[in-house]
Amino acid sequence: MTDFIEQIPKLIGKTAEIEGRRLTIVEVLLDEQQVILEDTADQSDLQENQYGDIHRRVNRTWVIPFFSELEPGRPHPVLEAFQDK
């Protein structure tokens, strides 16, 4: 399991096709054991400035855990798809 955790930061920048979306790993949060994914084509999220005004459109992102919530100890299925690349 430790080997798996050590390999995750090496996946930053990798892209995979998952459920019809082209996702890229943009950040790894080791302390929280989470990965941030970005949809390279979907700019449907709106970013606000510090005053709450809509500033611009940004790529949609997701935060997923390192490990499956349904099968503890098993890597998250989405991360497994990136490892196969």
N, CA, C and O atoms as a Maestro MAE file, in Angstrom:
{
 s_m_m2io_version
 :::
 2.0.0
}

f_m_ct {
 s_m_title
 :::
 protein
 m_atom[340] {
  # First column is atom index #
  i_m_mmod_type
  r_m_x_coord
  r_m_y_coord
  r_m_z_coord
  i_m_residue_number
  s_m_chain_name
  s_m_pdb_residue_name
  s_m_pdb_atom_name
  i_m_atomic_number
  :::
  1 25 0.824 -1.196 0.000 1 A "MET " " N  " 7
  2 3 0.000 0.000 0.000 1 A "MET " " CA " 6
  3 2 0.866 1.257 0.000 1 A "MET " " C  " 6
  4 15 0.528 2.241 -0.658 1 A "MET " " O  " 8
  5 25 1.973 1.232 0.728 2 A "THR " " N  " 7
  6 3 2.873 2.381 0.756 2 A "THR " " CA " 6
  7 2 3.445 2.652 -0.624 2 A "THR " " C  " 6
  8 15 3.603 3.809 -1.014 2 A "THR " " O  " 8
  9 25 3.757 1.592 -1.372 3 A "ASP " " N  " 7
  10 3 4.267 1.760 -2.735 3 A "ASP " " CA " 6
  11 2 3.245 2.483 -3.599 3 A "ASP " " C  " 6
  12 15 3.600 3.347 -4.402 3 A "ASP " " O  " 8
  13 25 1.967 2.124 -3.431 4 A "PHE " " N  " 7
  14 3 0.898 2.764 -4.199 4 A "PHE " " CA " 6
  15 2 0.865 4.264 -3.903 4 A "PHE " " C  " 6
  16 15 0.788 5.074 -4.827 4 A "PHE " " O  " 8
  17 25 0.921 4.639 -2.629 5 A "ILE " " N  " 7
  18 3 0.868 6.053 -2.237 5 A "ILE " " CA " 6
  19 2 2.068 6.810 -2.799 5 A "ILE " " C  " 6
  20 15 1.926 7.951 -3.237 5 A "ILE " " O  " 8
  21 25 3.243 6.190 -2.792 6 A "GLU " " N  " 7
  22 3 4.447 6.839 -3.328 6 A "GLU " " CA " 6
  23 2 4.378 7.044 -4.837 6 A "GLU " " C  " 6
  24 15 5.019 7.955 -5.361 6 A "GLU " " O  " 8
  25 25 3.621 6.221 -5.541 7 A "GLN " " N  " 7
  26 3 3.508 6.320 -6.998 7 A "GLN " " CA " 6
  27 2 2.519 7.403 -7.443 7 A "GLN " " C  " 6
  28 15 2.610 7.890 -8.570 7 A "GLN " " O  " 8
  29 25 1.596 7.777 -6.592 8 A "ILE " " N  " 7
  30 3 0.538 8.719 -6.990 8 A "ILE " " CA " 6
  31 2 1.086 10.076 -7.433 8 A "ILE " " C  " 6
  32 15 0.637 10.571 -8.468 8 A "ILE " " O  " 8
  33 25 2.021 10.712 -6.728 9 A "PRO " " N  " 7
  34 3 2.522 12.012 -7.211 9 A "PRO " " CA " 6
  35 2 3.132 11.940 -8.612 9 A "PRO " " C  " 6
  36 15 3.150 12.941 -9.328 9 A "PRO " " O  " 8
  37 25 3.622 10.787 -9.004 10 A "LYS " " N  " 7
  38 3 4.187 10.628 -10.356 10 A "LYS " " CA " 6
  39 2 3.118 10.667 -11.435 10 A "LYS " " C  " 6
  40 15 3.440 10.778 -12.617 10 A "LYS " " O  " 8
  41 25 1.847 10.578 -11.048 11 A "LEU " " N  " 7
  42 3 0.745 10.604 -12.008 11 A "LEU " " CA " 6
  43 2 0.316 12.026 -12.379 11 A "LEU " " C  " 6
  44 15 -0.499 12.202 -13.284 11 A "LEU " " O  " 8
  45 25 0.847 13.036 -11.699 12 A "ILE " " N  " 7
  46 3 0.471 14.420 -12.008 12 A "ILE " " CA " 6
  47 2 0.770 14.707 -13.479 12 A "ILE " " C  " 6
  48 15 1.862 14.430 -13.975 12 A "ILE " " O  " 8
  49 25 -0.223 15.269 -14.158 13 A "GLY " " N  " 7
  50 3 -0.076 15.595 -15.577 13 A "GLY " " CA " 6
  51 2 -0.563 14.499 -16.507 13 A "GLY " " C  " 6
  52 15 -0.725 14.743 -17.703 13 A "GLY " " O  " 8
  53 25 -0.801 13.303 -15.997 14 A "LYS " " N  " 7
  54 3 -1.294 12.203 -16.833 14 A "LYS " " CA " 6
  55 2 -2.767 12.414 -17.135 14 A "LYS " " C  " 6
  56 15 -3.521 12.940 -16.316 14 A "LYS " " O  " 8
  57 25 -3.159 11.992 -18.327 15 A "THR " " N  " 7
  58 3 -4.528 12.143 -18.794 15 A "THR " " CA " 6
  59 2 -5.110 10.772 -19.095 15 A "THR " " C  " 6
  60 15 -4.404 9.881 -19.566 15 A "THR " " O  " 8
  61 25 -6.405 10.603 -18.821 16 A "ALA " " N  " 7
  62 3 -7.097 9.355 -19.117 16 A "ALA " " CA " 6
  63 2 -8.530 9.656 -19.531 16 A "ALA " " C  " 6
  64 15 -9.113 10.656 -19.113 16 A "ALA " " O  " 8
  65 25 -9.085 8.785 -20.353 17 A "GLU " " N  " 7
  66 3 -10.482 8.891 -20.777 17 A "GLU " " CA " 6
  67 2 -11.310 8.059 -19.803 17 A "GLU " " C  " 6
  68 15 -11.154 6.841 -19.726 17 A "GLU " " O  " 8
  69 25 -12.196 8.730 -19.057 18 A "ILE " " N  " 7
  70 3 -13.014 8.052 -18.051 18 A "ILE " " CA " 6
  71 2 -14.458 8.494 -18.224 18 A "ILE " " C  " 6
  72 15 -14.783 9.675 -18.104 18 A "ILE " " O  " 8
  73 25 -15.316 7.522 -18.508 19 A "GLU " " N  " 7
  74 3 -16.745 7.772 -18.711 19 A "GLU " " CA " 6
  75 2 -16.987 8.897 -19.706 19 A "GLU " " C  " 6
  76 15 -17.843 9.754 -19.486 19 A "GLU " " O  " 8
  77 25 -16.240 8.894 -20.791 20 A "GLY " " N  " 7
  78 3 -16.430 9.876 -21.852 20 A "GLY " " CA " 6
  79 2 -15.827 11.240 -21.581 20 A "GLY " " C  " 6
  80 15 -16.027 12.168 -22.363 20 A "GLY " " O  " 8
  81 25 -15.101 11.377 -20.500 21 A "ARG " " N  " 7
  82 3 -14.451 12.650 -20.163 21 A "ARG " " CA " 6
  83 2 -12.939 12.469 -20.204 21 A "ARG " " C  " 6
  84 15 -12.415 11.430 -19.802 21 A "ARG " " O  " 8
  85 25 -12.256 13.479 -20.687 22 A "ARG " " N  " 7
  86 3 -10.793 13.457 -20.712 22 A "ARG " " CA " 6
  87 2 -10.312 14.169 -19.446 22 A "ARG " " C  " 6
  88 15 -10.378 15.395 -19.351 22 A "ARG " " O  " 8
  89 25 -9.827 13.388 -18.476 23 A "LEU " " N  " 7
  90 3 -9.438 13.916 -17.175 23 A "LEU " " CA " 6
  91 2 -7.927 13.921 -17.021 23 A "LEU " " C  " 6
  92 15 -7.234 13.027 -17.508 23 A "LEU " " O  " 8
  93 25 -7.427 14.945 -16.335 24 A "THR " " N  " 7
  94 3 -6.006 15.085 -16.046 24 A "THR " " CA " 6
  95 2 -5.828 15.228 -14.539 24 A "THR " " C  " 6
  96 15 -6.592 15.932 -13.879 24 A "THR " " O  " 8
  97 25 -4.820 14.557 -14.003 25 A "ILE " " N  " 7
  98 3 -4.493 14.731 -12.583 25 A "ILE " " CA " 6
  99 2 -3.681 16.014 -12.473 25 A "ILE " " C  " 6
  100 15 -2.593 16.119 -13.038 25 A "ILE " " O  " 8
  101 25 -4.215 16.989 -11.741 26 A "VAL " " N  " 7
  102 3 -3.548 18.286 -11.641 26 A "VAL " " CA " 6
  103 2 -2.883 18.514 -10.289 26 A "VAL " " C  " 6
  104 15 -1.996 19.359 -10.172 26 A "VAL " " O  " 8
  105 25 -3.308 17.763 -9.256 27 A "GLU " " N  " 7
  106 3 -2.694 17.954 -7.941 27 A "GLU " " CA " 6
  107 2 -2.927 16.721 -7.082 27 A "GLU " " C  " 6
  108 15 -3.943 16.037 -7.208 27 A "GLU " " O  " 8
  109 25 -1.968 16.455 -6.207 28 A "VAL " " N  " 7
  110 3 -2.072 15.354 -5.251 28 A "VAL " " CA " 6
  111 2 -1.928 15.937 -3.851 28 A "VAL " " C  " 6
  112 15 -0.958 16.637 -3.559 28 A "VAL " " O  " 8
  113 25 -2.894 15.646 -2.992 29 A "LEU " " N  " 7
  114 3 -2.878 16.109 -1.607 29 A "LEU " " CA " 6
  115 2 -2.522 14.910 -0.732 29 A "LEU " " C  " 6
  116 15 -3.402 14.149 -0.328 29 A "LEU " " O  " 8
  117 25 -1.234 14.741 -0.441 30 A "LEU " " N  " 7
  118 3 -0.766 13.562 0.289 30 A "LEU " " CA " 6
  119 2 -1.331 13.483 1.703 30 A "LEU " " C  " 6
  120 15 -1.719 12.404 2.151 30 A "LEU " " O  " 8
  121 25 -1.381 14.605 2.410 31 A "ASP " " N  " 7
  122 3 -1.874 14.585 3.794 31 A "ASP " " CA " 6
  123 2 -3.343 14.167 3.874 31 A "ASP " " C  " 6
  124 15 -3.744 13.463 4.801 31 A "ASP " " O  " 8
  125 25 -4.141 14.602 2.901 32 A "GLU " " N  " 7
  126 3 -5.565 14.265 2.884 32 A "GLU " " CA " 6
  127 2 -5.836 12.988 2.105 32 A "GLU " " C  " 6
  128 15 -6.966 12.499 2.090 32 A "GLU " " O  " 8
  129 25 -4.811 12.443 1.457 33 A "GLN " " N  " 7
  130 3 -4.929 11.272 0.582 33 A "GLN " " CA " 6
  131 2 -6.036 11.475 -0.456 33 A "GLN " " C  " 6
  132 15 -6.960 10.672 -0.586 33 A "GLN " " O  " 8
  133 25 -5.899 12.592 -1.194 34 A "GLN " " N  " 7
  134 3 -6.858 12.929 -2.236 34 A "GLN " " CA " 6
  135 2 -6.121 13.384 -3.491 34 A "GLN " " C  " 6
  136 15 -4.983 13.849 -3.439 34 A "GLN " " O  " 8
  137 25 -6.811 13.233 -4.623 35 A "VAL " " N  " 7
  138 3 -6.288 13.657 -5.921 35 A "VAL " " CA " 6
  139 2 -7.294 14.625 -6.532 35 A "VAL " " C  " 6
  140 15 -8.503 14.422 -6.427 35 A "VAL " " O  " 8
  141 25 -6.787 15.680 -7.173 36 A "ILE " " N  " 7
  142 3 -7.655 16.626 -7.864 36 A "ILE " " CA " 6
  143 2 -7.556 16.348 -9.358 36 A "ILE " " C  " 6
  144 15 -6.470 16.351 -9.938 36 A "ILE " " O  " 8
  145 25 -8.712 16.108 -9.964 37 A "LEU " " N  " 7
  146 3 -8.812 15.838 -11.394 37 A "LEU " " CA " 6
  147 2 -9.442 17.028 -12.087 37 A "LEU " " C  " 6
  148 15 -10.304 17.699 -11.520 37 A "LEU " " O  " 8
  149 25 -9.014 17.294 -13.320 38 A "GLU " " N  " 7
  150 3 -9.566 18.393 -14.102 38 A "GLU " " CA " 6
  151 2 -10.058 17.847 -15.428 38 A "GLU " " C  " 6
  152 15 -9.359 17.081 -16.092 38 A "GLU " " O  " 8
  153 25 -11.261 18.242 -15.810 39 A "ASP " " N  " 7
  154 3 -11.812 17.892 -17.122 39 A "ASP " " CA " 6
  155 2 -11.231 18.867 -18.128 39 A "ASP " " C  " 6
  156 15 -11.503 20.065 -18.052 39 A "ASP " " O  " 8
  157 25 -10.443 18.383 -19.060 40 A "THR " " N  " 7
  158 3 -9.726 19.269 -19.983 40 A "THR " " CA " 6
  159 2 -10.634 19.947 -20.998 40 A "THR " " C  " 6
  160 15 -10.214 20.907 -21.645 40 A "THR " " O  " 8
  161 25 -11.875 19.473 -21.157 41 A "ALA " " N  " 7
  162 3 -12.754 20.050 -22.169 41 A "ALA " " CA " 6
  163 2 -13.952 20.800 -21.592 41 A "ALA " " C  " 6
  164 15 -14.542 21.627 -22.287 41 A "ALA " " O  " 8
  165 25 -14.320 20.540 -20.362 42 A "ASP " " N  " 7
  166 3 -15.538 21.099 -19.778 42 A "ASP " " CA " 6
  167 2 -15.235 22.355 -18.971 42 A "ASP " " C  " 6
  168 15 -14.734 22.274 -17.849 42 A "ASP " " O  " 8
  169 25 -15.541 23.514 -19.545 43 A "GLN " " N  " 7
  170 3 -15.355 24.785 -18.830 43 A "GLN " " CA " 6
  171 2 -16.696 25.325 -18.356 43 A "GLN " " C  " 6
  172 15 -17.042 26.476 -18.620 43 A "GLN " " O  " 8
  173 25 -17.448 24.482 -17.653 44 A "SER " " N  " 7
  174 3 -18.780 24.894 -17.230 44 A "SER " " CA " 6
  175 2 -18.815 25.483 -15.822 44 A "SER " " C  " 6
  176 15 -19.828 26.063 -15.432 44 A "SER " " O  " 8
  177 25 -17.744 25.352 -15.056 45 A "ASP " " N  " 7
  178 3 -17.731 25.938 -13.712 45 A "ASP " " CA " 6
  179 2 -17.403 27.421 -13.790 45 A "ASP " " C  " 6
  180 15 -16.605 27.853 -14.622 45 A "ASP " " O  " 8
  181 25 -18.024 28.185 -12.921 46 A "LEU " " N  " 7
  182 3 -17.796 29.625 -12.878 46 A "LEU " " CA " 6
  183 2 -16.954 29.961 -11.658 46 A "LEU " " C  " 6
  184 15 -17.237 29.490 -10.557 46 A "LEU " " O  " 8
  185 25 -15.928 30.768 -11.848 47 A "GLN " " N  " 7
  186 3 -15.058 31.164 -10.747 47 A "GLN " " CA " 6
  187 2 -15.421 32.575 -10.313 47 A "GLN " " C  " 6
  188 15 -15.583 33.476 -11.135 47 A "GLN " " O  " 8
  189 25 -15.544 32.744 -9.005 48 A "GLU " " N  " 7
  190 3 -15.883 34.051 -8.455 48 A "GLU " " CA " 6
  191 2 -14.628 34.751 -7.955 48 A "GLU " " C  " 6
  192 15 -13.654 34.106 -7.565 48 A "GLU " " O  " 8
  193 25 -14.665 36.098 -7.974 49 A "ASN " " N  " 7
  194 3 -13.555 36.850 -7.375 49 A "ASN " " CA " 6
  195 2 -13.824 37.012 -5.883 49 A "ASN " " C  " 6
  196 15 -14.797 36.463 -5.365 49 A "ASN " " O  " 8
  197 25 -12.978 37.755 -5.197 50 A "GLN " " N  " 7
  198 3 -13.120 37.878 -3.739 50 A "GLN " " CA " 6
  199 2 -14.399 38.591 -3.312 50 A "GLN " " C  " 6
  200 15 -14.762 38.538 -2.137 50 A "GLN " " O  " 8
  201 25 -15.091 39.259 -4.239 51 A "TYR " " N  " 7
  202 3 -16.331 39.961 -3.925 51 A "TYR " " CA " 6
  203 2 -17.562 39.129 -4.239 51 A "TYR " " C  " 6
  204 15 -18.686 39.580 -4.021 51 A "TYR " " O  " 8
  205 25 -17.363 37.914 -4.752 52 A "GLY " " N  " 7
  206 3 -18.480 37.042 -5.083 52 A "GLY " " CA " 6
  207 2 -19.013 37.244 -6.480 52 A "GLY " " C  " 6
  208 15 -20.006 36.623 -6.858 52 A "GLY " " O  " 8
  209 25 -18.366 38.109 -7.264 53 A "ASP " " N  " 7
  210 3 -18.792 38.324 -8.646 53 A "ASP " " CA " 6
  211 2 -18.182 37.254 -9.539 53 A "ASP " " C  " 6
  212 15 -17.027 36.866 -9.367 53 A "ASP " " O  " 8
  213 25 -18.976 36.783 -10.494 54 A "ILE " " N  " 7
  214 3 -18.459 35.773 -11.423 54 A "ILE " " CA " 6
  215 2 -17.348 36.407 -12.238 54 A "ILE " " C  " 6
  216 15 -17.526 37.454 -12.859 54 A "ILE " " O  " 8
  217 25 -16.218 35.759 -12.222 55 A "HIS " " N  " 7
  218 3 -15.011 36.313 -12.834 55 A "HIS " " CA " 6
  219 2 -14.723 35.683 -14.194 55 A "HIS " " C  " 6
  220 15 -14.436 36.384 -15.165 55 A "HIS " " O  " 8
  221 25 -14.803 34.333 -14.256 56 A "ARG " " N  " 7
  222 3 -14.492 33.647 -15.507 56 A "ARG " " CA " 6
  223 2 -14.959 32.204 -15.437 56 A "ARG " " C  " 6
  224 15 -15.315 31.697 -14.373 56 A "ARG " " O  " 8
  225 25 -14.949 31.562 -16.581 57 A "ARG " " N  " 7
  226 3 -15.250 30.132 -16.657 57 A "ARG " " CA " 6
  227 2 -13.954 29.350 -16.485 57 A "ARG " " C  " 6
  228 15 -12.904 29.739 -16.998 57 A "ARG " " O  " 8
  229 25 -14.046 28.243 -15.756 58 A "VAL " " N  " 7
  230 3 -12.871 27.402 -15.519 58 A "VAL " " CA " 6
  231 2 -13.239 25.949 -15.783 58 A "VAL " " C  " 6
  232 15 -14.415 25.584 -15.814 58 A "VAL " " O  " 8
  233 25 -12.216 25.133 -15.971 59 A "ASN " " N  " 7
  234 3 -12.443 23.708 -16.176 59 A "ASN " " CA " 6
  235 2 -13.037 23.096 -14.909 59 A "ASN " " C  " 6
  236 15 -12.687 23.476 -13.792 59 A "ASN " " O  " 8
  237 25 -13.931 22.153 -15.109 60 A "ARG " " N  " 7
  238 3 -14.562 21.463 -13.988 60 A "ARG " " CA " 6
  239 2 -13.527 20.569 -13.305 60 A "ARG " " C  " 6
  240 15 -12.694 19.955 -13.971 60 A "ARG " " O  " 8
  241 25 -13.582 20.499 -11.972 61 A "THR " " N  " 7
  242 3 -12.642 19.666 -11.223 61 A "THR " " CA " 6
  243 2 -13.400 18.739 -10.281 61 A "THR " " C  " 6
  244 15 -14.541 19.000 -9.899 61 A "THR " " O  " 8
  245 25 -12.731 17.649 -9.919 62 A "TRP " " N  " 7
  246 3 -13.243 16.693 -8.941 62 A "TRP " " CA " 6
  247 2 -12.126 16.365 -7.974 62 A "TRP " " C  " 6
  248 15 -10.948 16.376 -8.332 62 A "TRP " " O  " 8
  249 25 -12.511 16.073 -6.747 63 A "VAL " " N  " 7
  250 3 -11.563 15.609 -5.734 63 A "VAL " " CA " 6
  251 2 -11.971 14.185 -5.390 63 A "VAL " " C  " 6
  252 15 -13.111 13.931 -5.004 63 A "VAL " " O  " 8
  253 25 -11.018 13.248 -5.536 64 A "ILE " " N  " 7
  254 3 -11.316 11.852 -5.220 64 A "ILE " " CA " 6
  255 2 -10.286 11.330 -4.214 64 A "ILE " " C  " 6
  256 15 -9.153 11.808 -4.184 64 A "ILE " " O  " 8
  257 25 -10.671 10.363 -3.402 65 A "PRO " " N  " 7
  258 3 -9.724 9.777 -2.443 65 A "PRO " " CA " 6
  259 2 -8.783 8.794 -3.132 65 A "PRO " " C  " 6
  260 15 -9.070 8.313 -4.229 65 A "PRO " " O  " 8
  261 25 -7.668 8.502 -2.490 66 A "PHE " " N  " 7
  262 3 -6.724 7.516 -3.010 66 A "PHE " " CA " 6
  263 2 -7.358 6.128 -3.075 66 A "PHE " " C  " 6
  264 15 -7.099 5.363 -4.004 66 A "PHE " " O  " 8
  265 25 -8.185 5.812 -2.088 67 A "PHE " " N  " 7
  266 3 -8.706 4.461 -1.956 67 A "PHE " " CA " 6
  267 2 -10.219 4.427 -2.136 67 A "PHE " " C  " 6
  268 15 -10.918 5.398 -1.845 67 A "PHE " " O  " 8
  269 25 -10.702 3.300 -2.616 68 A "SER " " N  " 7
  270 3 -12.126 3.082 -2.835 68 A "SER " " CA " 6
  271 2 -12.886 3.190 -1.514 68 A "SER " " C  " 6
  272 15 -12.433 2.691 -0.483 68 A "SER " " O  " 8
  273 25 -14.030 3.837 -1.557 69 A "GLU " " N  " 7
  274 3 -14.869 3.934 -0.366 69 A "GLU " " CA " 6
  275 2 -15.673 2.653 -0.167 69 A "GLU " " C  " 6
  276 15 -16.101 2.355 0.948 69 A "GLU " " O  " 8
  277 25 -15.878 1.893 -1.244 70 A "LEU " " N  " 7
  278 3 -16.650 0.660 -1.160 70 A "LEU " " CA " 6
  279 2 -15.804 -0.550 -0.783 70 A "LEU " " C  " 6
  280 15 -16.292 -1.495 -0.163 70 A "LEU " " O  " 8
  281 25 -14.524 -0.506 -1.169 71 A "GLU " " N  " 7
  282 3 -13.606 -1.608 -0.873 71 A "GLU " " CA " 6
  283 2 -12.348 -1.046 -0.217 71 A "GLU " " C  " 6
  284 15 -11.358 -0.789 -0.902 71 A "GLU " " O  " 8
  285 25 -12.375 -0.850 1.108 72 A "PRO " " N  " 7
  286 3 -11.212 -0.269 1.806 72 A "PRO " " CA " 6
  287 2 -9.924 -1.040 1.500 72 A "PRO " " C  " 6
  288 15 -9.907 -2.270 1.445 72 A "PRO " " O  " 8
  289 25 -8.859 -0.282 1.305 73 A "GLY " " N  " 7
  290 3 -7.571 -0.889 0.989 73 A "GLY " " CA " 6
  291 2 -7.322 -1.059 -0.497 73 A "GLY " " C  " 6
  292 15 -6.187 -1.298 -0.908 73 A "GLY " " O  " 8
  293 25 -8.361 -0.940 -1.309 74 A "ARG " " N  " 7
  294 3 -8.215 -1.055 -2.761 74 A "ARG " " CA " 6
  295 2 -8.113 0.349 -3.352 74 A "ARG " " C  " 6
  296 15 -8.848 1.240 -2.929 74 A "ARG " " O  " 8
  297 25 -7.218 0.569 -4.320 75 A "PRO " " N  " 7
  298 3 -7.121 1.895 -4.948 75 A "PRO " " CA " 6
  299 2 -8.451 2.309 -5.573 75 A "PRO " " C  " 6
  300 15 -9.225 1.464 -6.023 75 A "PRO " " O  " 8
  301 25 -8.705 3.599 -5.595 76 A "HIS " " N  " 7
  302 3 -9.914 4.124 -6.227 76 A "HIS " " CA " 6
  303 2 -9.896 3.693 -7.694 76 A "HIS " " C  " 6
  304 15 -8.850 3.773 -8.337 76 A "HIS " " O  " 8
  305 25 -11.031 3.238 -8.238 77 A "PRO " " N  " 7
  306 3 -11.070 2.767 -9.625 77 A "PRO " " CA " 6
  307 2 -10.603 3.803 -10.650 77 A "PRO " " C  " 6
  308 15 -10.015 3.441 -11.669 77 A "PRO " " O  " 8
  309 25 -10.855 5.067 -10.394 78 A "VAL " " N  " 7
  310 3 -10.407 6.102 -11.326 78 A "VAL " " CA " 6
  311 2 -8.883 6.180 -11.325 78 A "VAL " " C  " 6
  312 15 -8.276 6.309 -12.388 78 A "VAL " " O  " 8
  313 25 -8.262 6.106 -10.164 79 A "LEU " " N  " 7
  314 3 -6.793 6.116 -10.104 79 A "LEU " " CA " 6
  315 2 -6.194 4.894 -10.777 79 A "LEU " " C  " 6
  316 15 -5.124 4.979 -11.379 79 A "LEU " " O  " 8
  317 25 -6.871 3.763 -10.681 80 A "GLU " " N  " 7
  318 3 -6.398 2.564 -11.367 80 A "GLU " " CA " 6
  319 2 -6.343 2.790 -12.873 80 A "GLU " " C  " 6
  320 15 -5.445 2.284 -13.546 80 A "GLU " " O  " 8
  321 25 -7.298 3.547 -13.403 81 A "ALA " " N  " 7
  322 3 -7.317 3.829 -14.843 81 A "ALA " " CA " 6
  323 2 -6.083 4.653 -15.249 81 A "ALA " " C  " 6
  324 15 -5.558 4.473 -16.348 81 A "ALA " " O  " 8
  325 25 -5.628 5.537 -14.385 82 A "PHE " " N  " 7
  326 3 -4.435 6.336 -14.676 82 A "PHE " " CA " 6
  327 2 -3.167 5.497 -14.593 82 A "PHE " " C  " 6
  328 15 -2.214 5.751 -15.331 82 A "PHE " " O  " 8
  329 25 -3.137 4.511 -13.716 83 A "GLN " " N  " 7
  330 3 -1.959 3.670 -13.567 83 A "GLN " " CA " 6
  331 2 -1.741 2.761 -14.771 83 A "GLN " " C  " 6
  332 15 -0.612 2.368 -15.064 83 A "GLN " " O  " 8
  333 25 -2.809 2.436 -15.455 84 A "ASP " " N  " 7
  334 3 -2.701 1.568 -16.630 84 A "ASP " " CA " 6
  335 2 -2.065 2.268 -17.813 84 A "ASP " " C  " 6
  336 15 -1.674 1.615 -18.780 84 A "ASP " " O  " 8
  337 25 -1.955 3.580 -17.752 85 A "LYS " " N  " 7
  338 3 -1.433 4.373 -18.886 85 A "LYS " " CA " 6
  339 2 0.058 4.290 -18.965 85 A "LYS " " C  " 6
  340 15 0.664 4.891 -19.852 85 A "LYS " " O  " 8
  :::
 }
 m_bond[339] {
  # First column is bond index #
  i_m_from
  i_m_to
  i_m_order
  :::
  1 1 2 1
  2 2 3 1
  3 3 4 2
  4 3 5 1
  5 5 6 1
  6 6 7 1
  7 7 8 2
  8 7 9 1
  9 9 10 1
  10 10 11 1
  11 11 12 2
  12 11 13 1
  13 13 14 1
  14 14 15 1
  15 15 16 2
  16 15 17 1
  17 17 18 1
  18 18 19 1
  19 19 20 2
  20 19 21 1
  21 21 22 1
  22 22 23 1
  23 23 24 2
  24 23 25 1
  25 25 26 1
  26 26 27 1
  27 27 28 2
  28 27 29 1
  29 29 30 1
  30 30 31 1
  31 31 32 2
  32 31 33 1
  33 33 34 1
  34 34 35 1
  35 35 36 2
  36 35 37 1
  37 37 38 1
  38 38 39 1
  39 39 40 2
  40 39 41 1
  41 41 42 1
  42 42 43 1
  43 43 44 2
  44 43 45 1
  45 45 46 1
  46 46 47 1
  47 47 48 2
  48 47 49 1
  49 49 50 1
  50 50 51 1
  51 51 52 2
  52 51 53 1
  53 53 54 1
  54 54 55 1
  55 55 56 2
  56 55 57 1
  57 57 58 1
  58 58 59 1
  59 59 60 2
  60 59 61 1
  61 61 62 1
  62 62 63 1
  63 63 64 2
  64 63 65 1
  65 65 66 1
  66 66 67 1
  67 67 68 2
  68 67 69 1
  69 69 70 1
  70 70 71 1
  71 71 72 2
  72 71 73 1
  73 73 74 1
  74 74 75 1
  75 75 76 2
  76 75 77 1
  77 77 78 1
  78 78 79 1
  79 79 80 2
  80 79 81 1
  81 81 82 1
  82 82 83 1
  83 83 84 2
  84 83 85 1
  85 85 86 1
  86 86 87 1
  87 87 88 2
  88 87 89 1
  89 89 90 1
  90 90 91 1
  91 91 92 2
  92 91 93 1
  93 93 94 1
  94 94 95 1
  95 95 96 2
  96 95 97 1
  97 97 98 1
  98 98 99 1
  99 99 100 2
  100 99 101 1
  101 101 102 1
  102 102 103 1
  103 103 104 2
  104 103 105 1
  105 105 106 1
  106 106 107 1
  107 107 108 2
  108 107 109 1
  109 109 110 1
  110 110 111 1
  111 111 112 2
  112 111 113 1
  113 113 114 1
  114 114 115 1
  115 115 116 2
  116 115 117 1
  117 117 118 1
  118 118 119 1
  119 119 120 2
  120 119 121 1
  121 121 122 1
  122 122 123 1
  123 123 124 2
  124 123 125 1
  125 125 126 1
  126 126 127 1
  127 127 128 2
  128 127 129 1
  129 129 130 1
  130 130 131 1
  131 131 132 2
  132 131 133 1
  133 133 134 1
  134 134 135 1
  135 135 136 2
  136 135 137 1
  137 137 138 1
  138 138 139 1
  139 139 140 2
  140 139 141 1
  141 141 142 1
  142 142 143 1
  143 143 144 2
  144 143 145 1
  145 145 146 1
  146 146 147 1
  147 147 148 2
  148 147 149 1
  149 149 150 1
  150 150 151 1
  151 151 152 2
  152 151 153 1
  153 153 154 1
  154 154 155 1
  155 155 156 2
  156 155 157 1
  157 157 158 1
  158 158 159 1
  159 159 160 2
  160 159 161 1
  161 161 162 1
  162 162 163 1
  163 163 164 2
  164 163 165 1
  165 165 166 1
  166 166 167 1
  167 167 168 2
  168 167 169 1
  169 169 170 1
  170 170 171 1
  171 171 172 2
  172 171 173 1
  173 173 174 1
  174 174 175 1
  175 175 176 2
  176 175 177 1
  177 177 178 1
  178 178 179 1
  179 179 180 2
  180 179 181 1
  181 181 182 1
  182 182 183 1
  183 183 184 2
  184 183 185 1
  185 185 186 1
  186 186 187 1
  187 187 188 2
  188 187 189 1
  189 189 190 1
  190 190 191 1
  191 191 192 2
  192 191 193 1
  193 193 194 1
  194 194 195 1
  195 195 196 2
  196 195 197 1
  197 197 198 1
  198 198 199 1
  199 199 200 2
  200 199 201 1
  201 201 202 1
  202 202 203 1
  203 203 204 2
  204 203 205 1
  205 205 206 1
  206 206 207 1
  207 207 208 2
  208 207 209 1
  209 209 210 1
  210 210 211 1
  211 211 212 2
  212 211 213 1
  213 213 214 1
  214 214 215 1
  215 215 216 2
  216 215 217 1
  217 217 218 1
  218 218 219 1
  219 219 220 2
  220 219 221 1
  221 221 222 1
  222 222 223 1
  223 223 224 2
  224 223 225 1
  225 225 226 1
  226 226 227 1
  227 227 228 2
  228 227 229 1
  229 229 230 1
  230 230 231 1
  231 231 232 2
  232 231 233 1
  233 233 234 1
  234 234 235 1
  235 235 236 2
  236 235 237 1
  237 237 238 1
  238 238 239 1
  239 239 240 2
  240 239 241 1
  241 241 242 1
  242 242 243 1
  243 243 244 2
  244 243 245 1
  245 245 246 1
  246 246 247 1
  247 247 248 2
  248 247 249 1
  249 249 250 1
  250 250 251 1
  251 251 252 2
  252 251 253 1
  253 253 254 1
  254 254 255 1
  255 255 256 2
  256 255 257 1
  257 257 258 1
  258 258 259 1
  259 259 260 2
  260 259 261 1
  261 261 262 1
  262 262 263 1
  263 263 264 2
  264 263 265 1
  265 265 266 1
  266 266 267 1
  267 267 268 2
  268 267 269 1
  269 269 270 1
  270 270 271 1
  271 271 272 2
  272 271 273 1
  273 273 274 1
  274 274 275 1
  275 275 276 2
  276 275 277 1
  277 277 278 1
  278 278 279 1
  279 279 280 2
  280 279 281 1
  281 281 282 1
  282 282 283 1
  283 283 284 2
  284 283 285 1
  285 285 286 1
  286 286 287 1
  287 287 288 2
  288 287 289 1
  289 289 290 1
  290 290 291 1
  291 291 292 2
  292 291 293 1
  293 293 294 1
  294 294 295 1
  295 295 296 2
  296 295 297 1
  297 297 298 1
  298 298 299 1
  299 299 300 2
  300 299 301 1
  301 301 302 1
  302 302 303 1
  303 303 304 2
  304 303 305 1
  305 305 306 1
  306 306 307 1
  307 307 308 2
  308 307 309 1
  309 309 310 1
  310 310 311 1
  311 311 312 2
  312 311 313 1
  313 313 314 1
  314 314 315 1
  315 315 316 2
  316 315 317 1
  317 317 318 1
  318 318 319 1
  319 319 320 2
  320 319 321 1
  321 321 322 1
  322 322 323 1
  323 323 324 2
  324 323 325 1
  325 325 326 1
  326 326 327 1
  327 327 328 2
  328 327 329 1
  329 329 330 1
  330 330 331 1
  331 331 332 2
  332 331 333 1
  333 333 334 1
  334 334 335 1
  335 335 336 2
  336 335 337 1
  337 337 338 1
  338 338 339 1
  339 339 340 2
  :::
 }
}
